[in-house]
Amino acid sequence: MAEPITPEERYLDRELSWLAFNTRVLELAEDPDLPLLERARFLAIFSSNLDEFYMIRVAGLKRRIAAGVAFPSAGGLMPREVLERTLDRTRELMARQTQCFRSEVLPALVKEGIDIARWDDLDDAEHVRLRRLFSERIFPVLTPLAVDPAHPFPYISGLSLNLAVVVRNPRNDTEHFARVKVPPNFPRFLPVAEQRFVPLEDVIAAHLSQLFPGMEVLQHHTFRVTRNEDVEVEEDDAENLLTAMERELMRRRFGPAVRLEIDETVDPHVLHLLQRELGVNDGETFALPGPLDLTGLHAIADLDRAELRYRPFLPATHRDLRDVESASPADMFAAISKADVLVHHPYDSFSTSVQRFVEQAAADPRVLGIKQTLYRTSGDSPIVDALIDAAEAGKQVLAVVEIKARFDEQANITWARKLEQAGVHVVYGLVGLKTHCKLCLVVRDEAGGTIRRYSHIGTGNYHPRTARLYEDLGLLTADEQVAEDLNHLFNTLSGYSLESQYQRLLVAPHYLRNGIVERIHREIEHHLAGRPARIRFKLNSLVDETIIDALYDASTAGVPVDIWVRGICSLRAGVPGLSENVRVRSVLGRFLEHSRIFAFENGGDIEHWIGSADLMHRNLDRRVEALVRLRRPEHLQELDGLFDLAFDPGTASWRLLSDGTWQRVHSTDDGQPLTDLQRVLIERKQRRKATT
């Protein structure tokens, strides 16, 4: 029987929990039953995930240690202990990734005629072609940077791939160090022949003598640096948030180094030089067999080899938005007027639902105004284009743009200026808060002079491309209570409204945490009174201690609690006397599970809420978030069905064990695969489409 845990141990550390999430991503890459190119993509996703984790979370740990912040985390670990465990676990995972790539994925690719060769593996004809390519296109771009008394150690930009080169002057036998940056504007893996590639750094390394004529090239080693790239802007002191953000983005390039990746063949003297100049220690240095930076495998995964990828899937138009009598698009306003519409992306098409809603609003002469939040979207977004068209047509258009959306800051600044130039009223939300809610409100002058408002509240961004890859939910409604709530919320975001009374919304930062906790306690009351009680959450991350403690209280009282989480989970599941009634599942796969659902049995009067918020401190305290309550019985049944499928013992998932580890359960005892949740939803949508 497991040892009882102390009150201080009731939370799992969030950083180590995140690493457990990325381990689940790596396990998909290691799965031989997945299509081969998808395994390559999961290797790339693992790398890009880890890059971002180090740029933000590990950088934050190092800042706290440097500042002497000696407070333990909620999980009871001191910052230095968390950092040490994080570095050790990262080392294990990166070694596993390398093993998976070199011993499993790469040989399997070769068997399928896809080869990532090294320079020495190429034949003479291939060498000739690449020498010509180097001479004509690559060489003119390269800039070798020497290090000597007249040339200080160059700045190494974050995530750039570089060659550390040691050369010798034959006249005086003096050795010199130089750095050559691998240019990012060339393919990471250069095509040599049909589906045969070579790492770009190999081609550069083979021609170093041309970069250092007259010198003897003694050695070269590939390396890569990860830097602190979190952006900090003191908004109270910034007269112009846009200008302040642009300045801070320039400073980001010079953040301190937090990780050094280097080829395992590196000479100790070269390694010591790099560590000294970059300010990293042995624990932050990861020596690996090349090639480094497997994010480049995204390009390999994109190869036109349908038999090595997931079967094609074309999202369908939602059944409530189809015009069965003609080939013309459905009238969105007429459809939404009949009943609320709950869209489930990517199974329901984003372009024929949310995108069409905004585009029709922009083109409809009866529409008087559009108000919309924009957190992330694409540079060529039809949503942005529609808002511009609406403004140019004389409609009142408000866009609440979050220019502090991490790693999308520069893109958001660019299209925010584009919107302003077209006459859109652009605001940047509230000081000290990120605007993360996904909202759109359309004001329309209906027949007879009646003003009617139409709303969209979603769990995901207004981003057409990611809507094909991210699983999200969205409510399209003509409900007046929802519209009134959104009107108040938009007024708060754009002006000085202090309105706080919402009928169908739970809004952060002031009301969401308390609203969730109150409903958890209400479930306890229902259970003790013998009425139906159950709590079911689906979210990306669960970290907030207040909510976790409330869930522990519910479990102790006997309320069943199901948590469906994609990423971080600081709650311990199945611990006797604490959480024996809590089950935690994680589903990863073809689509990124991104929707947030909060379901309460409520004594039989079921409540289901969807929205933008995860249960993390940043969402509940430092962001504007919104959840909306669903009303239509069919929608409640649909979401209940999702939970039933996710927690069915026959569905493949990862299960959080009482000791804090995750167990992947994806096959029966005799090796038969369990149900793939996302595949089931695809097949249901395709069957429904075929019968209509």
N, C-alpha and C positions, 0 to 999 in steps of 0.2 A: 504494500500500500504506500502511496506517495506521501512524503513528509508534508505536514501542513505548512502553509506559507505564512509569513508574518505580514502584518498590515503594510509594512514598507515595501514588501515584495509583490504587492497585488497588481502592479503595473509592469508590463514589458517595456523595455527601452525602445524608444521610437526609432533611433538610428539603426539598431540591430534588427528591429522588425522590418525596416525598409530593406536592409540587406537580405533578409529572408524572402521578401517579395522578389528581389532581383534574382535570388536563387531559383525561385519558381520559373522565372523567365528562362534562365539557363537550362533548367530541366526540360523545357520544351525544345531547346536546341539539341539536347542530348537524346531526345526521343526518336528512335529509328522508325517509328510508325508514322511520323509526320512527313509530309512531302519535303523533298530534299532542299529545294530553294527556300522553303519556309523555315527550315532549320537554320539555313544561312542567315535569313533575316532576323531570327531570334538572337543569333550571335551578335549581329549588329545592334539590335535593340538593347541587349545587355550592356554593350560598350557605351552607347550613348546615354543610357540610364545612369551608368556609373560615373560618366563624365559630369553630368549635371549634379549628381549627389556630392561629388567632391567639390565642385565649384561653389555649392551653396552650403550644404550641411557640414562637411568636414572643414570647410573654411570657417564656418561659424564656430565650430568647436575650438579651432586654433585661436580664433579671436578671443574667446572666453578665457582660454588658458593664458594667453599673453596678457590679458587685462587683469589676471588674478581673480577671476570670478570662481569662487570655490564652493558654489552651491551644488548639491547633488541634483540629478535629474529626478523626475517623478518616479523612475524605476529604481532610485537609490544609488545610482552610480555617479561618481565624480567625473567632470569633463575629461580629465586625463585618462581615466579608466575606460570611458566610452571610446575615446580616440584610439587607445591601444587595442581594444577589442575590434574596433572598426578596421584598423590597418591589418590586423592579423587575419580577420575574416576575408577582407578584400584580397589578401595575398592567396588564400586558399581558392577563392572563387576565380580569380584571374588565371591561376594555374589550371583549374578545371576547364575554363573556357579555351585556353590554349590547347589542352589535351583533346577536347572535343573537336576543335577545328582541325588540328594536324592529324589526329589518328582516326577520326570518324568522318567528318563532313568533307574535308579535302579529298581523301581517297574515293569517297562516294561520288563526288563531283567528277573526278577524273574518269571513273567508270561510265559516267553519262556523257563523256565528251566535253566536259567543262574543266579547263585546266588553269590553275593559278600557278604558273611556273616561276622559278627564280632565274636570274640572269644566266647562271652556269648551266641551266637545263636547256637553254635555247640552242638551236642549231645555227650554222653559219649564215644561212639565208635570213633567218630572223634577226641575227645580230646586225647584219648589213642594213635591214630596213629600219631598225631602231636607232642605229647610228645616224642614219639620214634624218630621222625624225628629231633626234636630239640636236643635231647641228642646225636644222632649219627652224625649229619651233621652241625647244626647251632651253637650249643654251642661251639665247638672247634674253631670257627672262631671269636667269639665275644671277644672284649677287653673293659671291663668297665674302664673308666678313672675317678678317684676321683678328687675332687677339695678341697684342704685344704692348709695350709701353706707349706707343702712339695710337693704339686702337683698343679702347676699353671693351670689356666683354659686352657683346651686343644684347639688346633686349630680345627675349624669346617670347613671342606671343602665345597666349593660351591655346592649347589643342592643336598648335601647328606641328607638323612633322619636320624633323630636322636631321641633318647629318653632322655629327662631330667628326672633324677630319684632323689628322695629325700629318704634317708634311715636314720634310727636312731639306734645308738648303745645302746642296752638295758642295758649295764653295767653302763654307765654314763649318759644315756639319751641325748646324743649329736646327733644333726642332721647333716647330710652331704649331699652334692650335688655330683652327678656323671653324666657322659654322656656315653651313649651306642650308638655307630653308627650302624645303620641298614645296614648290608653288601649288597653292590650293586651286588654281584655275585650270588644272589639268585633271583628267580622270585619275582616281586613286590607283586603279589597276588599268594599265594601258593595254589596249587590244593588240595582240601580236598576229593573230589569225582568227578564224571563225571560232568564237567561244574559247579562245586561248588568251591568257592575260599574263602580265608581269607587273609587279609592284613598281610604281613610278620611282621610288627611291633607289631601286636596284639599277635602273637605267642611268640615273644621275651618278650613282657610285661608280659605275663602270666607265664613266667619262670624266672622273675628277682630274685627271692629268691635263685636260683641256681648260679646266678652271684655274689650275695652278701651274702654268707652263714654266718649265725650267726647274720645278721643285719635284722632289721625290715623295709620292704619296705613300705613307707608311701604314696607316690604318684609318678606318672609318667605322662609325657606329651610328645607328639610327636611335633617336631619342625624341621624347614628346613630354611637354610640360602641361599640367593642369593648374590653373590659377583661380584665386578667389574672384569670381565674376558677379557677385551679388551687387546690386545697385542700391545705394542709399542716398536719399534726398530728404533734407530737412525742409518739409513743405512750409512750415510756419515762417521760415526765413527766406523763402523763395518767392520773389515778386511774380515771376512768370514760371509756372511749373514746367511748361514745354521747354523753355530755354535752359532751366536748371537740369532737366533730364538729359538734354543733349550734351551738356557739359559733363555730367556724370558718366555718360556712355563713353566719352573720350577717356575718362580716368579708368574705366573698367579694364582697359587693355593692360594697365600697369599694376593690377592687383598682385599680391604676393603669391608665390608658388605654393601649392599644397600637395602636389604629387609629381614624381618624375618616373616616367616609363622609359626603359632603355634596353637595347639589345643585350642579351645575356653574354655575348662575347666581348663586352666592353673591357678595355684595359683599365686596371685599377687607378692609374694616374689620371686618365681622362674622366673616370667616374668621380674621383675626388674633386677635380676642377669643376665639373658641372654642379656637384652638390654644394660646393663652397660658393660659387657665383649665384646659384639659384636659391640658396638658403634652405635646402631640404636635407633631412638626415637619412640614415640608413632605413629607418622604419617607413619613411615616405617614398622610398625608392623601390621600384618594382622591375627587376631584371627578368626579361622574358625572351623566348625565341621569337624571331621575326616570322611574318611581318607584324609590326605594331599597328595599332589603330584599326581594329576590325569593324568600325562603323562603315568603312568602305564596302563592306559586303552587301550593303543595300543595293548597290549597282549590280552585283552578281545576282541577287535575288530578283531583280527586275528583268532578267533575261527572258526572251520570248520562248519559254519552254513550258507550255501549259501543262504537260503531263507531270511536271515536277513541282507544281504549285497547287494551292487549293482550287477546287473546281470553281469556275466562274459563277458569280452571283450578281444578278441585276436587281436592285431594289425595285419594289412595286409601289404604285400609287396606292395610298390608303383607301380602303373600300368606301369610306364616307366621303372621299374627295374625287371619286371617279364619275365622269359623265358617260354613262353607258349608251346614251342615245346618239352621241356624236364623237368625232375625233378631236374636237376642240377642248382646251383645258376647262376644267370645272370652274364655276363661279365660286370662288373661295368664300365670299361673304354670304352667299345664299346657303352654301353647305354648312358653314359655321352657325348660321342663324337657326338651322334646324335642331342642332344638338352639339354639345361639346365634342371635339375630336381629339383623341389621344394618339399621337404618332410615336412610333418606336423605331428609331434609326439604328442601324442602317437597313433594317428589314423593310421599313416604310421609307419611300424615297424622300430625301430632304428637298430636292429640287422641285418636286411636284406638291410640296406641302408648305414648309416654312418659307422657302425661297419664293415660291409662287405667291404666297400671302403678301410678302413685302413688295414684290414686283407689281402685283395687281393693285395694291394700295397706291403705289407711285403713279401708275397709269390711269387710275380711275378718277374721272373728273369730279365725282361726288366726294372723294376723300379730301378733307380739309387739313389734316395734320397727321404726322407720324412721329412717335417718340420711341427711341430705341437705345439699348445699351450695347456696346461693342467692346468685348474683352480681347478676343483674338479673332482675326479673320484673315483671308488670303489677300495678297496684294492686288489681284485682279478680281476681287470679289464682286459677284453680281448683286450682293446685298448693298455694298457701298455704292455701286453704280445706280441702283434703284433709288437710294436716298438722294443722290445727286440729281437724278432725273426729277424726283419729286420736288426738290427745292427749286430747280430751274423752271418747273411748271407753276410755281407760285404757291405751293403748299407750305405750311409751317412744319419744318422738320427740325427735330432736336436729336442730336446724337451724344450720348454720354460715353465718352471714349476713355478707356483705362490705359493710359500710356505707360503705366508701371507694370504691365503684364510681363512677367519675367521672361527674358530672352526674345520677346516680341516688341521691345520698347521702340527700336528704331523703325520697324515696319509700321507700328501704330502711329508714330509721329508723322511719318510720311503721308499716310492716308487721312490722318486728322487734318493736316494742312490742306489736302485735296478737298475734303469736305467743306472746310471753312471758305475756301476760294469759290465754291459753288453756291455759297449762301446758306449752308446748313448751320444751324446754331450748335456749336460744338462746346461742350463743357467737360471738365475733367473730374467730376465727382466731388467728394467731400475731403477736406484736408485731413490727412492721417488715415484715411480709409481707402482700400481698393474697392472699386465697383466691380464685383464679380457676378452679380445676378444677371440672368439672361432674359430680358424683357423686351417686348414690343407692344406698343399701344397705337391703334389706328382709330382716328376720329372721322366718321363718315356722315354726310348729310343725306338721310334716307328720303324716300318718297313721302310727300306730305309735310316736309320740313322738320322731320324728327331727327335729332342727332343720336346716332348709335355708335358705340365704341366696341372694337374687336381687339382681342388680346392674344399674345403668345407668351407663355412662360415655359422655359426649357431647362434642361439639366446640362446642356452642352453649348458650345460656342456657335455663333453664326458663321460657320466656316464650311463652305460646300465640300472641300476636299476631305477634311477630317471627318465629316458627317458620313462618309462611306467606310470609315475605318473605326470610328468610335461608336459604341453602343450608348444611346441617349434616348430620353423621353421628352416630349413636348406637348403642352396642352394648348389647343386653339379654341377660344371660347368667345361668345358674345355676352357672357354673364355680366350684368351691370355691377354686381358687388366686386367682382374681380377688376373690372375697369376702373371703378372708383378707387379701389386700393392702389392700382398702378398709377392713377393720376396723382394721388397724394405722394406716392413714393418718388415719382419723377419730379414733382415740385420740390421735394426734399433734396434731390440730387442736383437740381439746377438753380434753386433759389434759397430762401431762408425759411421754408416751411418747417414747423415743429410738429406737424400732424403725426400722431402715433397710434391712431385707432384703425386697425385693419380687420376686415370681416373674413376674408378667405386667404389671407397671407400670414405667414410667420416670417418676420424680417429681422436680420442681424444688422448691427451688433447689439441692439437693446433688448430684443424679445425672443430670439430664436432659442437660445440655450434654456431659458426659463420655460419656454413653451414646450420643449421636448421633455424636460425634467418633470414638469407638471403632468404631462400625459403618461410618463412612465409610472409616476406615483398613483395616478388614477387607475392604471391597470392593476396595481397591487390592491387597491380598494375593491375593484370589481372581483378579483380572484378571491379575496377574503370573504366577500359577500356571496360567493357561489355563482357569480355571473361569468360569461365568457371573457377570457383575458389572454392576450398573447401580444408579443412585441416582435416585429420583424423589420430589420433595417437592411438596406442595400446602399453601400457607399464606397468611396475610394479609400478613405482613411478614418480610423477611429482612435483618437488620442486624448480628447478632453476628459480630464479626471472627474469632474463633477458629473458628467453624463455616465461615465463608466461606473462610478460608485452607485448611481441611481439604478443602473442595470444590475449590479450586484445585489442591491436591495430587492429588486424584482425577482431575481433568481432565488434568493434566500426565502422569499415569501411563497415561492412555488410557481411563479409566472414563467411559462416557457418563453425563451428569448432566442431568436435566430438572427445572426449577424452574417451578412453576405458582403465580404470586403475584398477589394482588389489588392490594395497595397498594405499600408501600415495598420496594425492592430495592436494597441497597447493593453487591451483587455485580455485577461487569462480566462480560458474556457475550461469547463468541466472540473473545476477544483472543488472538492468536497467542502461544504460549509460556506462556500463563497459563490461559486458559479456552476454548480452541478446541473442547472437547468439551462445553461447557455451552450449553444452550438455555433461554431464559427466555420464558415466555408469560404473558399476563394476559388474563383473560376477565371482562368486565363486561356487565351486562344487566338483565333483568327482576328477577332475584334477586341478592341480595348474596352472592357466593361467600365462605363463612365457615369451611368445614371445614378441618381440618389433617390431612394424611396424610403419613406418612414411610415410604417403601417402599425396601427393599434386596433385590437379587437374591440375595445371600448364597450364591453358589456353587450355586444351584438350590434351596436350602431357604429359600424366599422369606419375608421378614419384612415385615409391614405393621402400622404403628402409627397409631392415631388418638387425638386428644385435644384439649386446650384450649390448647396452647402454640404461640405463634409464636416464631420464632428472633430474639428481641430481648433486650437486656440486662434489661429489666424483667421479662420472662417467665421468664428463666433464673436471675436472681439475686434478684429482689424479689417473686416471686409463688410461691404453691403451685400447681403445675401437675401434671397427670397424663396420660400416654399409656398406652394399653392395646394389647397385641399381639393381633391377630386370628388365629384358628386355623382357622376353617372354610374349606375350599378355595373354596367358592362365593363367599365374601366377598372373598377375594384376587383371584379372577377378575373380580369386579364392579369393584373399585377399579382393577385393571389396565386394564379396559375404559374407565374414566373418563380415565385418563392417555392411553391410545391415542387417544381421541376429541379430547382437548384439544390434543394435539401433531400431529394429522393435518394435513397441509398444506391440506386442504380445509375446515378448521374456522376460522371467523372468530376472530381474536384480535389482541392487540397483541404485538409482538415487540421485545424489548430488543436494540438494536444495540450493536456493540462500542464506539461513541463515547458510550454512555450515554443515547442518545435512544430513544424508543419509536416504532415504526412500526405504524400500524393497517393490518391486512390483512383486509378483509372482503368483497372481491369479486375475481372473476377479471379477467384482462387485458381481456376483452371485456365487463366490467360485470355479470356474473352474480353474485348474492350467494353467498357461501360459507356453509357449514353453521353454523347457530346452535346451539351446544352445548346450551343450556338448552331450546330448543324440541325438540331431538331427545329429550332425557330426558323431557320432558312427553309427547311422542307415544309413546315406548316404554311409559311408565306407563299411558297411556290404552289402548293396544293390549292390554297385559297384563290390564288390568281387564276389557276387553271379552271376553276369551277365558276368563275364570274364572267 
